[in-house]
Each structure stands twice: as C-alpha cells, then as structure tokens.
Amino acid sequence: MHHKNRVVITAIVVAVCATAACGTHPSVSPVAPDPVGQAATQVISRNAQCTIHGSDTARVRRGNPHPPAYLAQLAPDGILRVGVNYGNPNNASRDGSGTLHGVAIDLACVIAADLEADVAFIAYSGIPPLLRGFDQREWVLGFTASAPNLATAHPHIGVENSYLVPAGSPFQAVGDVDRPGVRVSVAQGNSPDLYLTTHLRSAVLLRFPTVPEALGALRQGAVQAFAGARDTEFGFLAQMPSGRVLPDDFATFYLGINVSPNSPAALGYLNGFVERAKHSGLIQEAINRAGLVGVTIPPPL
C-alpha cells in the first residue's frame, strides 16, 4: 500500500467530482499529520479502516444491475472521496499516526458500503482549506455546516456552542461576554465565526486559522474568551484546568451532508440515508463511539 498527498485547503457531505476531475484510483495508506494548508489522502480499500458495525455490509446496490443515478454523482469511478475537517471533533479527529476517527468517518464508511465503493479520506485542518478543496474537486463528500455553493442534506447532528473563559473571569453567562474591550478567539470561517460576526455588538473577534490556535490564544492570555463547541471546550480543559465553560449557549449549529447543487440524485439519496440513520440508531452509535458531549440529534424529518 502507498499514499498520495495533495496540497489543498478543508463536516455536510459534498458530491462534485467527475471521474476525469478526480483522477484514477489512488492507493491505500495511513498518512502522517499534514502541515496547515495541506491535505492528506487516505484511501481505504474495501473499507479496511471502517470499524463501525454494518460498514462491511453493502445494502443499496446489491442485486441491482443498473447503478442508480446517485452512484454516478457520488462515486463515478468506484471511490467515494471524503473531505474531512479534523479541526472539529464533532466531525472527526486525527491521532498521531494520521488515522481519522469520528462521526464523519463512521457515516462515510456506511455510505461507501451502501454504494459498494472504496472510501478515500482527505484530511483538512480547518474549514477554509476544506472549501478550497471542494472548489478544486479534491473530494466528493465533506462534513461541515452549510456553506455557499453547496446543497445541504438533512442535518444529522446539532452542536451546542458556548464560551470557554479562564479562571477569574467575571463572565458567568454568554450575555456577559459582549462588552467593549473584550477579545474573543475563534477559528476562521467556522459556524461560531460566521454567527458571532453578525451578532456581537461590542466584543471583538480575533480569528485564527485553526481551532487549536484559537484555544492557544486563550491559554496564553491574548483573549478573554474562546468561542466554539462545548465538546471542544471540555476537551481542552485538560490543558487549561482552571478554565470554565459557561453554562448557557450562544447558538446550536447543525452539521449536515452536503452535495453540489448539480447533484440532485445524490442529495435525495443522502437525505434518505440521514433519516434512516436517525431511526436505526446509527448516528447515536457514531456519537457514542466518538465520545462527544454537548451534541444532539435533530428530530426526524
């Protein structure tokens, strides 16, 4: 097995690649962590790294001699290419060996099994590089919140967002943070950034390329609060034991599987997949496997 790295840029599933745009089948391999601004491609032949129950059982195409239209939009050459923002643990995380884990990985593996396709994961450190990867047709599926130029499937997870503050902070609730002179760190282009840009009246946002860098600014005392997902903030308390996550939320954001607006068959398939995954318990199982807190499953539609 070998691997192939691509310089690109970024947790919604997006279907855009045509066979010519995506190239021939890449090979299979885990990869080392990539520097900011680069993406690493992992192709998993026969879903060898997919460990969630049911990922080894194809259901959609079995016995159907005529591939459905959505297959041509999602995996035209037999590989489902998945863009993953591992900077958001509610989508995925990446260990020291470069292996990806999380809800996005589990759902993509089951989708690939449904399509009887191999799955390739392309890792990104944040949303801006993920979206540039979409524009450059580096991947077919990507998990994030809704974004311009993407059609969004039914949301599969809701993420509670609040502020993380240091010891001694006077802030007791999210409404206390929006004051003159307060600096808030945030990852550039993510949902908290987009929301707070239009809702903060007095506090100032300081944007960083990645979530770890935004958290680091809080630990170093460069800002008075970090804005992000509760799961991320509670996870960071091990590095900042004196910190506090405020008890209320400034917003809940929904992650979905997105496709190109030019892929209506794929969007319809993904809407159905998400609703089946809600009813079957697949999404809850993926959340439990990832150990996420501060997340909810949207009601069935």
ABEGO torsion letter per residue (X at the ends): XBBBBBBBBXXXBBBABBAAAAEBBBBBBBBBBBBBGBBBBBBBBGGAABABBGAABBAAABGBABBBAAAAAABAAGBBBBBBBAABAAABBBBAAGBBBEAAAAAAAAAAAAAGBBBBBBBBABAAAAAAAAAAGABABBBBBBBBGBBBBBBABBBBBBBBBBBGBABABAAAABBBGBBBBBBBGBAAAAAAAAABAABBBBBBABAAAAAAAAAAGABABBBBBAAAAAAAAAABAABBBBABBABBBBBBBBBBAABAAAAAAAAAAAAAAAAAGAAAAAAAAAGBBGBBBBBBX
